C-alpha cells in the first residue's frame, strides 16, 4: 500500500528538497509510526525533527491523516489506508 506524506519547508533540507514523499508500506506497518520509520530509512534524521527522545511527537509538530490530527486518533499507532495523505505541520506561534 502507498501513502503520500507532505513535508513542510522547514524539513525539506532532510528530504533533499522534496515537498511530497511516497511511502510504500507492508500491511502490518500501515500506521503513522510505520510511515515515519519508512521515511527515516530513506532520509536519515527526519524522525529526530518530528519525535522527541521518548518517541512521542514533539509538542510543536502536528501530524494529520487527511484532515484529522493524530492526537485525536490513535497517535502514532493511527492506522493508514492505501492512498491516505499524511501531513507534517510545524505549529505556528505569534501574534497577540
PDB file of N, CA, C and O in Angstrom:
ATOM      1  N   UNK A   1       0.830  -1.167   0.000  1.00  0.00           N
ATOM      2  CA  UNK A   1       0.000   0.000   0.000  1.00  0.00           C
ATOM      3  C   UNK A   1       0.877   1.233   0.000  1.00  0.00           C
ATOM      4  O   UNK A   1       2.027   1.185   0.436  1.00  0.00           O
ATOM      5  N   UNK A   2       0.343   2.330  -0.483  1.00  0.00           N
ATOM      6  CA  UNK A   2       1.130   3.551  -0.630  1.00  0.00           C
ATOM      7  C   UNK A   2       0.383   4.738  -0.017  1.00  0.00           C
ATOM      8  O   UNK A   2      -0.832   4.869  -0.160  1.00  0.00           O
ATOM      9  N   UNK A   3       1.141   5.596   0.667  1.00  0.00           N
ATOM     10  CA  UNK A   3       0.587   6.843   1.201  1.00  0.00           C
ATOM     11  C   UNK A   3       1.501   7.989   0.776  1.00  0.00           C
ATOM     12  O   UNK A   3       2.687   7.794   0.509  1.00  0.00           O
ATOM     13  N   UNK A   4       0.928   9.178   0.720  1.00  0.00           N
ATOM     14  CA  UNK A   4       1.673  10.382   0.389  1.00  0.00           C
ATOM     15  C   UNK A   4       1.914  11.160   1.671  1.00  0.00           C
ATOM     16  O   UNK A   4       1.004  11.335   2.481  1.00  0.00           O
ATOM     17  N   UNK A   5       3.142  11.625   1.853  1.00  0.00           N
ATOM     18  CA  UNK A   5       3.492  12.411   3.029  1.00  0.00           C
ATOM     19  C   UNK A   5       3.903  13.795   2.561  1.00  0.00           C
ATOM     20  O   UNK A   5       4.794  13.942   1.725  1.00  0.00           O
ATOM     21  N   UNK A   6       3.247  14.805   3.107  1.00  0.00           N
ATOM     22  CA  UNK A   6       3.558  16.197   2.782  1.00  0.00           C
ATOM     23  C   UNK A   6       4.558  16.725   3.801  1.00  0.00           C
ATOM     24  O   UNK A   6       4.341  16.652   5.011  1.00  0.00           O
ATOM     25  N   UNK A   7       5.657  17.259   3.283  1.00  0.00           N
ATOM     26  CA  UNK A   7       6.772  17.714   4.108  1.00  0.00           C
ATOM     27  C   UNK A   7       6.796  19.243   4.136  1.00  0.00           C
ATOM     28  O   UNK A   7       6.762  19.870   3.077  1.00  0.00           O
ATOM     29  N   UNK A   8       6.852  19.857   5.318  1.00  0.00           N
ATOM     30  CA  UNK A   8       6.880  21.318   5.383  1.00  0.00           C
ATOM     31  C   UNK A   8       8.258  21.855   4.970  1.00  0.00           C
ATOM     32  O   UNK A   8       9.252  21.131   5.031  1.00  0.00           O
ATOM     33  N   UNK A   9       8.312  23.104   4.558  1.00  0.00           N
ATOM     34  CA  UNK A   9       9.590  23.691   4.134  1.00  0.00           C
ATOM     35  C   UNK A   9      10.704  23.536   5.169  1.00  0.00           C
ATOM     36  O   UNK A   9      11.860  23.339   4.796  1.00  0.00           O
ATOM     37  N   UNK A  10      10.385  23.619   6.439  1.00  0.00           N
ATOM     38  CA  UNK A  10      11.411  23.534   7.483  1.00  0.00           C
ATOM     39  C   UNK A  10      12.109  22.170   7.528  1.00  0.00           C
ATOM     40  O   UNK A  10      13.206  22.067   8.076  1.00  0.00           O
ATOM     41  N   UNK A  11      11.502  21.134   6.969  1.00  0.00           N
ATOM     42  CA  UNK A  11      12.095  19.791   6.998  1.00  0.00           C
ATOM     43  C   UNK A  11      12.637  19.344   5.645  1.00  0.00           C
ATOM     44  O   UNK A  11      13.194  18.252   5.531  1.00  0.00           O
ATOM     45  N   UNK A  12      12.480  20.163   4.640  1.00  0.00           N
ATOM     46  CA  UNK A  12      12.879  19.739   3.297  1.00  0.00           C
ATOM     47  C   UNK A  12      14.384  19.613   3.117  1.00  0.00           C
ATOM     48  O   UNK A  12      14.837  18.965   2.173  1.00  0.00           O
ATOM     49  N   UNK A  13      15.166  20.218   4.000  1.00  0.00           N
ATOM     50  CA  UNK A  13      16.625  20.040   3.907  1.00  0.00           C
ATOM     51  C   UNK A  13      16.997  18.581   4.170  1.00  0.00           C
ATOM     52  O   UNK A  13      18.014  18.102   3.669  1.00  0.00           O
ATOM     53  N   UNK A  14      16.192  17.883   4.942  1.00  0.00           N
ATOM     54  CA  UNK A  14      16.431  16.466   5.238  1.00  0.00           C
ATOM     55  C   UNK A  14      15.965  15.577   4.090  1.00  0.00           C
ATOM     56  O   UNK A  14      16.493  14.481   3.900  1.00  0.00           O
ATOM     57  N   UNK A  15      14.980  16.041   3.325  1.00  0.00           N
ATOM     58  CA  UNK A  15      14.415  15.217   2.247  1.00  0.00           C
ATOM     59  C   UNK A  15      14.965  15.578   0.874  1.00  0.00           C
ATOM     60  O   UNK A  15      14.410  15.172  -0.147  1.00  0.00           O
ATOM     61  N   UNK A  16      16.046  16.334   0.848  1.00  0.00           N
ATOM     62  CA  UNK A  16      16.620  16.722  -0.439  1.00  0.00           C
ATOM     63  C   UNK A  16      15.758  17.715  -1.186  1.00  0.00           C
ATOM     64  O   UNK A  16      15.828  17.807  -2.411  1.00  0.00           O
ATOM     65  N   UNK A  17      14.940  18.466  -0.449  1.00  0.00           N
ATOM     66  CA  UNK A  17      14.083  19.466  -1.069  1.00  0.00           C
ATOM     67  C   UNK A  17      12.706  18.976  -1.454  1.00  0.00           C
ATOM     68  O   UNK A  17      11.874  19.761  -1.911  1.00  0.00           O
ATOM     69  N   UNK A  18      12.451  17.692  -1.277  1.00  0.00           N
ATOM     70  CA  UNK A  18      11.148  17.136  -1.666  1.00  0.00           C
ATOM     71  C   UNK A  18      10.037  17.623  -0.744  1.00  0.00           C
ATOM     72  O   UNK A  18      10.155  17.554   0.480  1.00  0.00           O
ATOM     73  N   UNK A  19       8.953  18.118  -1.349  1.00  0.00           N
ATOM     74  CA  UNK A  19       7.788  18.577  -0.599  1.00  0.00           C
ATOM     75  C   UNK A  19       6.797  17.449  -0.351  1.00  0.00           C
ATOM     76  O   UNK A  19       5.988  17.528   0.574  1.00  0.00           O
ATOM     77  N   UNK A  20       6.851  16.413  -1.157  1.00  0.00           N
ATOM     78  CA  UNK A  20       5.991  15.236  -1.010  1.00  0.00           C
ATOM     79  C   UNK A  20       6.827  13.989  -1.180  1.00  0.00           C
ATOM     80  O   UNK A  20       7.713  13.922  -2.032  1.00  0.00           O
ATOM     81  N   UNK A  21       6.531  13.011  -0.361  1.00  0.00           N
ATOM     82  CA  UNK A  21       7.202  11.719  -0.446  1.00  0.00           C
ATOM     83  C   UNK A  21       6.147  10.628  -0.497  1.00  0.00           C
ATOM     84  O   UNK A  21       5.097  10.739   0.137  1.00  0.00           O
ATOM     85  N   UNK A  22       6.422   9.598  -1.234  1.00  0.00           N
ATOM     86  CA  UNK A  22       5.562   8.423  -1.260  1.00  0.00           C
ATOM     87  C   UNK A  22       6.190   7.369  -0.358  1.00  0.00           C
ATOM     88  O   UNK A  22       7.399   7.143  -0.401  1.00  0.00           O
ATOM     89  N   UNK A  23       5.375   6.738   0.444  1.00  0.00           N
ATOM     90  CA  UNK A  23       5.846   5.659   1.305  1.00  0.00           C
ATOM     91  C   UNK A  23       5.053   4.406   0.974  1.00  0.00           C
ATOM     92  O   UNK A  23       3.826   4.387   1.065  1.00  0.00           O
ATOM     93  N   UNK A  24       5.766   3.369   0.593  1.00  0.00           N
ATOM     94  CA  UNK A  24       5.147   2.074   0.348  1.00  0.00           C
ATOM     95  C   UNK A  24       5.293   1.251   1.616  1.00  0.00           C
ATOM     96  O   UNK A  24       6.399   1.059   2.122  1.00  0.00           O
ATOM     97  N   UNK A  25       4.177   0.770   2.118  1.00  0.00           N
ATOM     98  CA  UNK A  25       4.162   0.080   3.403  1.00  0.00           C
ATOM     99  C   UNK A  25       3.599  -1.325   3.279  1.00  0.00           C
ATOM    100  O   UNK A  25       2.700  -1.587   2.480  1.00  0.00           O
ATOM    101  N   UNK A  26       4.149  -2.222   4.088  1.00  0.00           N
ATOM    102  CA  UNK A  26       3.552  -3.546   4.238  1.00  0.00           C
ATOM    103  C   UNK A  26       2.298  -3.390   5.112  1.00  0.00           C
ATOM    104  O   UNK A  26       2.258  -2.484   5.945  1.00  0.00           O
ATOM    105  N   UNK A  27       1.308  -4.216   4.955  1.00  0.00           N
ATOM    106  CA  UNK A  27       0.071  -4.073   5.743  1.00  0.00           C
ATOM    107  C   UNK A  27       0.313  -4.007   7.254  1.00  0.00           C
ATOM    108  O   UNK A  27      -0.368  -3.248   7.943  1.00  0.00           O
ATOM    109  N   UNK A  28       1.253  -4.774   7.779  1.00  0.00           N
ATOM    110  CA  UNK A  28       1.497  -4.773   9.224  1.00  0.00           C
ATOM    111  C   UNK A  28       2.193  -3.492   9.703  1.00  0.00           C
ATOM    112  O   UNK A  28       2.253  -3.240  10.906  1.00  0.00           O
ATOM    113  N   UNK A  29       2.717  -2.685   8.779  1.00  0.00           N
ATOM    114  CA  UNK A  29       3.379  -1.425   9.131  1.00  0.00           C
ATOM    115  C   UNK A  29       2.552  -0.218   8.701  1.00  0.00           C
ATOM    116  O   UNK A  29       3.076   0.892   8.617  1.00  0.00           O
ATOM    117  N   UNK A  30       1.280  -0.424   8.431  1.00  0.00           N
ATOM    118  CA  UNK A  30       0.428   0.642   7.889  1.00  0.00           C
ATOM    119  C   UNK A  30      -0.109   1.544   8.996  1.00  0.00           C
ATOM    120  O   UNK A  30      -1.315   1.611   9.234  1.00  0.00           O
ATOM    121  N   UNK A  31       0.809   2.233   9.667  1.00  0.00           N
ATOM    122  CA  UNK A  31       0.473   3.195  10.707  1.00  0.00           C
ATOM    123  C   UNK A  31       1.329   4.438  10.484  1.00  0.00           C
ATOM    124  O   UNK A  31       2.256   4.426   9.674  1.00  0.00           O
ATOM    125  N   UNK A  32       1.014   5.500  11.202  1.00  0.00           N
ATOM    126  CA  UNK A  32       1.838   6.703  11.116  1.00  0.00           C
ATOM    127  C   UNK A  32       3.259   6.370  11.552  1.00  0.00           C
ATOM    128  O   UNK A  32       4.215   6.841  10.936  1.00  0.00           O
ATOM    129  N   UNK A  33       3.413   5.570  12.598  1.00  0.00           N
ATOM    130  CA  UNK A  33       4.745   5.150  13.044  1.00  0.00           C
ATOM    131  C   UNK A  33       5.486   4.423  11.915  1.00  0.00           C
ATOM    132  O   UNK A  33       6.673   4.659  11.692  1.00  0.00           O
ATOM    133  N   UNK A  34       4.784   3.548  11.214  1.00  0.00           N
ATOM    134  CA  UNK A  34       5.384   2.811  10.107  1.00  0.00           C
ATOM    135  C   UNK A  34       5.837   3.731   8.987  1.00  0.00           C
ATOM    136  O   UNK A  34       6.886   3.508   8.384  1.00  0.00           O
ATOM    137  N   UNK A  35       5.049   4.766   8.705  1.00  0.00           N
ATOM    138  CA  UNK A  35       5.427   5.745   7.679  1.00  0.00           C
ATOM    139  C   UNK A  35       6.706   6.460   8.092  1.00  0.00           C
ATOM    140  O   UNK A  35       7.629   6.604   7.290  1.00  0.00           O
ATOM    141  N   UNK A  36       6.761   6.909   9.345  1.00  0.00           N
ATOM    142  CA  UNK A  36       7.955   7.614   9.801  1.00  0.00           C
ATOM    143  C   UNK A  36       9.187   6.716   9.768  1.00  0.00           C
ATOM    144  O   UNK A  36      10.279   7.171   9.431  1.00  0.00           O
ATOM    145  N   UNK A  37       9.017   5.455  10.115  1.00  0.00           N
ATOM    146  CA  UNK A  37      10.131   4.509  10.038  1.00  0.00           C
ATOM    147  C   UNK A  37      10.596   4.338   8.590  1.00  0.00           C
ATOM    148  O   UNK A  37      11.796   4.325   8.316  1.00  0.00           O
ATOM    149  N   UNK A  38       9.645   4.207   7.671  1.00  0.00           N
ATOM    150  CA  UNK A  38       9.994   4.037   6.255  1.00  0.00           C
ATOM    151  C   UNK A  38      10.706   5.268   5.710  1.00  0.00           C
ATOM    152  O   UNK A  38      11.669   5.142   4.953  1.00  0.00           O
ATOM    153  N   UNK A  39      10.243   6.452   6.086  1.00  0.00           N
ATOM    154  CA  UNK A  39      10.889   7.679   5.612  1.00  0.00           C
ATOM    155  C   UNK A  39      12.268   7.857   6.232  1.00  0.00           C
ATOM    156  O   UNK A  39      13.192   8.328   5.570  1.00  0.00           O
ATOM    157  N   UNK A  40      12.409   7.486   7.490  1.00  0.00           N
ATOM    158  CA  UNK A  40      13.710   7.592   8.158  1.00  0.00           C
ATOM    159  C   UNK A  40      14.749   6.717   7.470  1.00  0.00           C
ATOM    160  O   UNK A  40      15.920   7.088   7.389  1.00  0.00           O
ATOM    161  N   UNK A  41      14.328   5.564   6.978  1.00  0.00           N
ATOM    162  CA  UNK A  41      15.255   4.672   6.278  1.00  0.00           C
ATOM    163  C   UNK A  41      15.805   5.327   5.013  1.00  0.00           C
ATOM    164  O   UNK A  41      16.930   5.039   4.605  1.00  0.00           O
ATOM    165  N   UNK A  42      15.027   6.198   4.398  1.00  0.00           N
ATOM    166  CA  UNK A  42      15.452   6.890   3.171  1.00  0.00           C
ATOM    167  C   UNK A  42      16.034   8.262   3.434  1.00  0.00           C
ATOM    168  O   UNK A  42      16.840   8.758   2.646  1.00  0.00           O
ATOM    169  N   UNK A  43      15.632   8.882   4.540  1.00  0.00           N
ATOM    170  CA  UNK A  43      16.042  10.252   4.852  1.00  0.00           C
ATOM    171  C   UNK A  43      16.450  10.323   6.325  1.00  0.00           C
ATOM    172  O   UNK A  43      15.687  10.779   7.177  1.00  0.00           O
ATOM    173  N   UNK A  44      17.662   9.864   6.598  1.00  0.00           N
ATOM    174  CA  UNK A  44      18.156   9.810   7.977  1.00  0.00           C
ATOM    175  C   UNK A  44      18.080  11.179   8.638  1.00  0.00           C
ATOM    176  O   UNK A  44      18.477  12.189   8.057  1.00  0.00           O
ATOM    177  N   UNK A  45      17.565  11.195   9.854  1.00  0.00           N
ATOM    178  CA  UNK A  45      17.451  12.424  10.622  1.00  0.00           C
ATOM    179  C   UNK A  45      16.064  13.033  10.605  1.00  0.00           C
ATOM    180  O   UNK A  45      15.792  13.954  11.375  1.00  0.00           O
ATOM    181  N   UNK A  46      15.188  12.549   9.754  1.00  0.00           N
ATOM    182  CA  UNK A  46      13.837  13.121   9.659  1.00  0.00           C
ATOM    183  C   UNK A  46      13.046  12.891  10.946  1.00  0.00           C
ATOM    184  O   UNK A  46      12.403  13.810  11.451  1.00  0.00           O
ATOM    185  N   UNK A  47      13.092  11.674  11.475  1.00  0.00           N
ATOM    186  CA  UNK A  47      12.322  11.376  12.683  1.00  0.00           C
ATOM    187  C   UNK A  47      12.759  12.238  13.863  1.00  0.00           C
ATOM    188  O   UNK A  47      11.931  12.608  14.696  1.00  0.00           O
ATOM    189  N   UNK A  48      14.028  12.557  13.944  1.00  0.00           N
ATOM    190  CA  UNK A  48      14.534  13.363  15.058  1.00  0.00           C
ATOM    191  C   UNK A  48      13.953  14.773  15.040  1.00  0.00           C
ATOM    192  O   UNK A  48      13.970  15.461  16.061  1.00  0.00           O
ATOM    193  N   UNK A  49      13.449  15.204  13.908  1.00  0.00           N
ATOM    194  CA  UNK A  49      12.838  16.526  13.801  1.00  0.00           C
ATOM    195  C   UNK A  49      11.334  16.490  14.063  1.00  0.00           C
ATOM    196  O   UNK A  49      10.679  17.530  14.127  1.00  0.00           O
ATOM    197  N   UNK A  50      10.791  15.268  14.216  1.00  0.00           N
ATOM    198  CA  UNK A  50       9.352  15.089  14.414  1.00  0.00           C
ATOM    199  C   UNK A  50       9.047  14.495  15.788  1.00  0.00           C
ATOM    200  O   UNK A  50       8.046  14.847  16.412  1.00  0.00           O
ATOM    201  N   UNK A  51       9.912  13.593  16.257  1.00  0.00           N
ATOM    202  CA  UNK A  51       9.691  12.887  17.519  1.00  0.00           C
ATOM    203  C   UNK A  51      10.710  13.302  18.568  1.00  0.00           C
ATOM    204  O   UNK A  51      11.845  13.653  18.244  1.00  0.00           O
ATOM    205  N   UNK A  52      10.292  13.256  19.837  1.00  0.00           N
ATOM    206  CA  UNK A  52      11.233  13.548  20.917  1.00  0.00           C
ATOM    207  C   UNK A  52      12.037  12.292  21.248  1.00  0.00           C
ATOM    208  O   UNK A  52      11.861  11.251  20.614  1.00  0.00           O
ATOM    209  N   UNK A  53      12.917  12.393  22.238  1.00  0.00           N
ATOM    210  CA  UNK A  53      13.789  11.267  22.595  1.00  0.00           C
ATOM    211  C   UNK A  53      13.016  10.051  23.077  1.00  0.00           C
ATOM    212  O   UNK A  53      13.498   8.923  22.968  1.00  0.00           O
ATOM    213  N   UNK A  54      11.814  10.272  23.612  1.00  0.00           N
ATOM    214  CA  UNK A  54      10.985   9.167  24.074  1.00  0.00           C
ATOM    215  C   UNK A  54      10.121   8.560  22.984  1.00  0.00           C
ATOM    216  O   UNK A  54       9.407   7.588  23.230  1.00  0.00           O
ATOM    217  N   UNK A  55      10.177   9.126  21.770  1.00  0.00           N
ATOM    218  CA  UNK A  55       9.415   8.593  20.648  1.00  0.00           C
ATOM    219  C   UNK A  55       8.038   9.200  20.463  1.00  0.00           C
ATOM    220  O   UNK A  55       7.260   8.713  19.643  1.00  0.00           O
ATOM    221  N   UNK A  56       7.717  10.257  21.208  1.00  0.00           N
ATOM    222  CA  UNK A  56       6.427  10.934  21.053  1.00  0.00           C
ATOM    223  C   UNK A  56       6.570  12.108  20.089  1.00  0.00           C
ATOM    224  O   UNK A  56       7.653  12.676  19.945  1.00  0.00           O
ATOM    225  N   UNK A  57       5.485  12.463  19.439  1.00  0.00           N
ATOM    226  CA  UNK A  57       5.501  13.608  18.525  1.00  0.00           C
ATOM    227  C   UNK A  57       5.821  14.863  19.345  1.00  0.00           C
ATOM    228  O   UNK A  57       5.217  15.112  20.388  1.00  0.00           O
ATOM    229  N   UNK A  58       6.776  15.640  18.851  1.00  0.00           N
ATOM    230  CA  UNK A  58       7.129  16.889  19.520  1.00  0.00           C
ATOM    231  C   UNK A  58       5.896  17.764  19.671  1.00  0.00           C
ATOM    232  O   UNK A  58       5.035  17.773  18.792  1.00  0.00           O
ATOM    233  N   UNK A  59       5.797  18.502  20.775  1.00  0.00           N
ATOM    234  CA  UNK A  59       4.585  19.276  21.041  1.00  0.00           C
ATOM    235  C   UNK A  59       4.366  20.391  20.038  1.00  0.00           C
ATOM    236  O   UNK A  59       3.237  20.856  19.885  1.00  0.00           O
ATOM    237  N   UNK A  60       5.411  20.837  19.348  1.00  0.00           N
ATOM    238  CA  UNK A  60       5.256  21.905  18.363  1.00  0.00           C
ATOM    239  C   UNK A  60       5.178  21.382  16.936  1.00  0.00           C
ATOM    240  O   UNK A  60       5.340  22.139  15.979  1.00  0.00           O
ATOM    241  N   UNK A  61       4.934  20.099  16.800  1.00  0.00           N
ATOM    242  CA  UNK A  61       4.740  19.479  15.487  1.00  0.00           C
ATOM    243  C   UNK A  61       3.368  18.816  15.487  1.00  0.00           C
ATOM    244  O   UNK A  61       2.997  18.135  16.443  1.00  0.00           O
ATOM    245  N   UNK A  62       2.626  19.019  14.414  1.00  0.00           N
ATOM    246  CA  UNK A  62       1.323  18.384  14.255  1.00  0.00           C
ATOM    247  C   UNK A  62       1.396  17.424  13.075  1.00  0.00           C
ATOM    248  O   UNK A  62       1.999  17.728  12.046  1.00  0.00           O
ATOM    249  N   UNK A  63       0.781  16.279  13.237  1.00  0.00           N
ATOM    250  CA  UNK A  63       0.730  15.280  12.170  1.00  0.00           C
ATOM    251  C   UNK A  63      -0.741  14.979  11.907  1.00  0.00           C
ATOM    252  O   UNK A  63      -1.504  14.666  12.822  1.00  0.00           O
ATOM    253  N   UNK A  64      -1.115  15.079  10.651  1.00  0.00           N
ATOM    254  CA  UNK A  64      -2.502  14.849  10.243  1.00  0.00           C
ATOM    255  C   UNK A  64      -2.585  13.692   9.264  1.00  0.00           C
ATOM    256  O   UNK A  64      -1.704  13.511   8.423  1.00  0.00           O
ATOM    257  N   UNK A  65      -3.643  12.916   9.377  1.00  0.00           N
ATOM    258  CA  UNK A  65      -4.015  11.931   8.366  1.00  0.00           C
ATOM    259  C   UNK A  65      -5.282  12.493   7.756  1.00  0.00           C
ATOM    260  O   UNK A  65      -6.323  12.565   8.409  1.00  0.00           O
ATOM    261  N   UNK A  66      -5.185  12.890   6.504  1.00  0.00           N
ATOM    262  CA  UNK A  66      -6.294  13.625   5.907  1.00  0.00           C
ATOM    263  C   UNK A  66      -6.442  14.927   6.664  1.00  0.00           C
ATOM    264  O   UNK A  66      -5.495  15.709   6.741  1.00  0.00           O
ATOM    265  N   UNK A  67      -7.608  15.170   7.221  1.00  0.00           N
ATOM    266  CA  UNK A  67      -7.860  16.393   7.988  1.00  0.00           C
ATOM    267  C   UNK A  67      -7.868  16.154   9.495  1.00  0.00           C
ATOM    268  O   UNK A  67      -8.188  17.059  10.265  1.00  0.00           O
ATOM    269  N   UNK A  68      -7.517  14.936   9.918  1.00  0.00           N
ATOM    270  CA  UNK A  68      -7.593  14.576  11.329  1.00  0.00           C
ATOM    271  C   UNK A  68      -6.217  14.584  11.987  1.00  0.00           C
ATOM    272  O   UNK A  68      -5.284  13.941  11.506  1.00  0.00           O
ATOM    273  N   UNK A  69      -6.102  15.320  13.096  1.00  0.00           N
ATOM    274  CA  UNK A  69      -4.884  15.356  13.895  1.00  0.00           C
ATOM    275  C   UNK A  69      -4.730  13.992  14.565  1.00  0.00           C
ATOM    276  O   UNK A  69      -5.672  13.498  15.183  1.00  0.00           O
ATOM    277  N   UNK A  70      -3.557  13.384  14.449  1.00  0.00           N
ATOM    278  CA  UNK A  70      -3.373  12.049  15.036  1.00  0.00           C
ATOM    279  C   UNK A  70      -3.509  12.069  16.551  1.00  0.00           C
ATOM    280  O   UNK A  70      -3.738  11.023  17.157  1.00  0.00           O
ATOM    281  N   UNK A  71      -3.373  13.241  17.181  1.00  0.00           N
ATOM    282  CA  UNK A  71      -3.547  13.326  18.637  1.00  0.00           C
ATOM    283  C   UNK A  71      -4.997  13.039  19.033  1.00  0.00           C
ATOM    284  O   UNK A  71      -5.259  12.645  20.169  1.00  0.00           O
ATOM    285  N   UNK A  72      -5.935  13.231  18.113  1.00  0.00           N
ATOM    286  CA  UNK A  72      -7.340  12.934  18.395  1.00  0.00           C
ATOM    287  C   UNK A  72      -7.723  11.531  17.920  1.00  0.00           C
ATOM    288  O   UNK A  72      -8.858  11.091  18.102  1.00  0.00           O
ATOM    289  N   UNK A  73      -6.767  10.842  17.315  1.00  0.00           N
ATOM    290  CA  UNK A  73      -6.993   9.472  16.839  1.00  0.00           C
ATOM    291  C   UNK A  73      -6.201   8.527  17.735  1.00  0.00           C
ATOM    292  O   UNK A  73      -6.351   8.575  18.956  1.00  0.00           O
ATOM    293  N   UNK A  74      -5.373   7.682  17.163  1.00  0.00           N
ATOM    294  CA  UNK A  74      -4.571   6.729  17.928  1.00  0.00           C
ATOM    295  C   UNK A  74      -3.098   7.108  17.947  1.00  0.00           C
ATOM    296  O   UNK A  74      -2.231   6.241  18.066  1.00  0.00           O
ATOM    297  N   UNK A  75      -2.812   8.407  17.831  1.00  0.00           N
ATOM    298  CA  UNK A  75      -1.421   8.854  17.865  1.00  0.00           C
ATOM    299  C   UNK A  75      -0.604   8.214  16.757  1.00  0.00           C
ATOM    300  O   UNK A  75      -1.072   8.074  15.627  1.00  0.00           O
ATOM    301  N   UNK A  76       0.612   7.830  17.086  1.00  0.00           N
ATOM    302  CA  UNK A  76       1.494   7.207  16.094  1.00  0.00           C
ATOM    303  C   UNK A  76       0.981   5.852  15.628  1.00  0.00           C
ATOM    304  O   UNK A  76       1.405   5.352  14.585  1.00  0.00           O
ATOM    305  N   UNK A  77       0.080   5.258  16.387  1.00  0.00           N
ATOM    306  CA  UNK A  77      -0.495   3.964  16.004  1.00  0.00           C
ATOM    307  C   UNK A  77      -1.743   4.117  15.135  1.00  0.00           C
ATOM    308  O   UNK A  77      -2.433   3.134  14.866  1.00  0.00           O
ATOM    309  N   UNK A  78      -2.036   5.334  14.697  1.00  0.00           N
ATOM    310  CA  UNK A  78      -3.172   5.563  13.809  1.00  0.00           C
ATOM    311  C   UNK A  78      -2.997   4.742  12.531  1.00  0.00           C
ATOM    312  O   UNK A  78      -1.980   4.848  11.845  1.00  0.00           O
ATOM    313  N   UNK A  79      -3.989   3.935  12.228  1.00  0.00           N
ATOM    314  CA  UNK A  79      -3.948   3.079  11.042  1.00  0.00           C
ATOM    315  C   UNK A  79      -4.101   3.912   9.768  1.00  0.00           C
ATOM    316  O   UNK A  79      -4.809   4.919   9.739  1.00  0.00           O
ATOM    317  N   UNK A  80      -3.420   3.464   8.730  1.00  0.00           N
ATOM    318  CA  UNK A  80      -3.483   4.127   7.432  1.00  0.00           C
ATOM    319  C   UNK A  80      -4.069   3.187   6.401  1.00  0.00           C
ATOM    320  O   UNK A  80      -3.963   1.965   6.510  1.00  0.00           O
ATOM    321  N   UNK A  81      -4.694   3.790   5.391  1.00  0.00           N
ATOM    322  CA  UNK A  81      -5.235   3.033   4.269  1.00  0.00           C
ATOM    323  C   UNK A  81      -4.513   3.447   3.001  1.00  0.00           C
ATOM    324  O   UNK A  81      -3.933   4.530   2.929  1.00  0.00           O
ATOM    325  N   UNK A  82      -4.553   2.601   2.029  1.00  0.00           N
ATOM    326  CA  UNK A  82      -3.936   2.894   0.745  1.00  0.00           C
ATOM    327  C   UNK A  82      -4.471   4.224   0.212  1.00  0.00           C
ATOM    328  O   UNK A  82      -5.683   4.435   0.156  1.00  0.00           O
ATOM    329  N   UNK A  83      -3.572   5.109  -0.176  1.00  0.00           N
ATOM    330  CA  UNK A  83      -3.956   6.381  -0.742  1.00  0.00           C
ATOM    331  C   UNK A  83      -4.102   7.513   0.261  1.00  0.00           C
ATOM    332  O   UNK A  83      -4.356   8.652  -0.130  1.00  0.00           O
ATOM    333  N   UNK A  84      -3.944   7.218   1.559  1.00  0.00           N
ATOM    334  CA  UNK A  84      -4.051   8.277   2.565  1.00  0.00           C
ATOM    335  C   UNK A  84      -2.975   9.337   2.362  1.00  0.00           C
ATOM    336  O   UNK A  84      -1.903   9.073   1.818  1.00  0.00           O
ATOM    337  N   UNK A  85      -3.298  10.549   2.819  1.00  0.00           N
ATOM    338  CA  UNK A  85      -2.343  11.655   2.842  1.00  0.00           C
ATOM    339  C   UNK A  85      -1.982  11.933   4.288  1.00  0.00           C
ATOM    340  O   UNK A  85      -2.855  12.091   5.142  1.00  0.00           O
ATOM    341  N   UNK A  86      -0.680  11.990   4.552  1.00  0.00           N
ATOM    342  CA  UNK A  86      -0.170  12.338   5.877  1.00  0.00           C
ATOM    343  C   UNK A  86       0.540  13.673   5.733  1.00  0.00           C
ATOM    344  O   UNK A  86       1.387  13.842   4.856  1.00  0.00           O
ATOM    345  N   UNK A  87       0.192  14.621   6.597  1.00  0.00           N
ATOM    346  CA  UNK A  87       0.816  15.939   6.559  1.00  0.00           C
ATOM    347  C   UNK A  87       1.532  16.202   7.866  1.00  0.00           C
ATOM    348  O   UNK A  87       0.978  15.990   8.944  1.00  0.00           O
ATOM    349  N   UNK A  88       2.774  16.668   7.764  1.00  0.00           N
ATOM    350  CA  UNK A  88       3.557  17.071   8.924  1.00  0.00           C
ATOM    351  C   UNK A  88       3.565  18.595   8.925  1.00  0.00           C
ATOM    352  O   UNK A  88       4.022  19.227   7.974  1.00  0.00           O
ATOM    353  N   UNK A  89       3.052  19.173  10.006  1.00  0.00           N
ATOM    354  CA  UNK A  89       2.876  20.625  10.033  1.00  0.00           C
ATOM    355  C   UNK A  89       3.452  21.176  11.333  1.00  0.00           C
ATOM    356  O   UNK A  89       2.961  20.859  12.417  1.00  0.00           O
ATOM    357  N   UNK A  90       4.495  22.003  11.224  1.00  0.00           N
ATOM    358  CA  UNK A  90       5.006  22.632  12.455  1.00  0.00           C
ATOM    359  C   UNK A  90       4.003  23.663  12.968  1.00  0.00           C
ATOM    360  O   UNK A  90       3.361  24.366  12.188  1.00  0.00           O
ATOM    361  N   UNK A  91       3.882  23.741  14.288  1.00  0.00           N
ATOM    362  CA  UNK A  91       2.975  24.724  14.882  1.00  0.00           C
ATOM    363  C   UNK A  91       3.508  26.131  14.604  1.00  0.00           C
ATOM    364  O   UNK A  91       4.716  26.347  14.502  1.00  0.00           O
ATOM    365  N   UNK A  92       2.597  27.060  14.488  1.00  0.00           N
ATOM    366  CA  UNK A  92       2.959  28.453  14.239  1.00  0.00           C
ATOM    367  C   UNK A  92       2.489  29.254  15.449  1.00  0.00           C
ATOM    368  O   UNK A  92       1.334  29.165  15.863  1.00  0.00           O
ATOM    369  N   UNK A  93       3.402  30.030  16.001  1.00  0.00           N
ATOM    370  CA  UNK A  93       3.064  30.852  17.162  1.00  0.00           C
ATOM    371  C   UNK A  93       3.318  32.308  16.835  1.00  0.00           C
ATOM    372  O   UNK A  93       4.012  32.636  15.873  1.00  0.00           O
ATOM    373  N   UNK A  94       2.753  33.159  17.639  1.00  0.00           N
ATOM    374  CA  UNK A  94       2.981  34.586  17.455  1.00  0.00           C
ATOM    375  C   UNK A  94       1.695  35.352  17.515  1.00  0.00           C
ATOM    376  O   UNK A  94       0.621  34.788  17.724  1.00  0.00           O
ATOM    377  N   UNK A  95       1.813  36.623  17.334  1.00  0.00           N
ATOM    378  CA  UNK A  95       0.637  37.471  17.372  1.00  0.00           C
ATOM    379  C   UNK A  95       0.276  37.851  18.787  1.00  0.00           C
ATOM    380  O   UNK A  95       1.015  37.568  19.729  1.00  0.00           O
ATOM    381  N   UNK A  96      -0.840  38.480  18.924  1.00  0.00           N
ATOM    382  CA  UNK A  96      -1.301  38.899  20.256  1.00  0.00           C
ATOM    383  C   UNK A  96      -2.675  38.375  20.529  1.00  0.00           C
ATOM    384  O   UNK A  96      -3.229  38.624  21.599  1.00  0.00           O
TER     385      UNK A  96
END
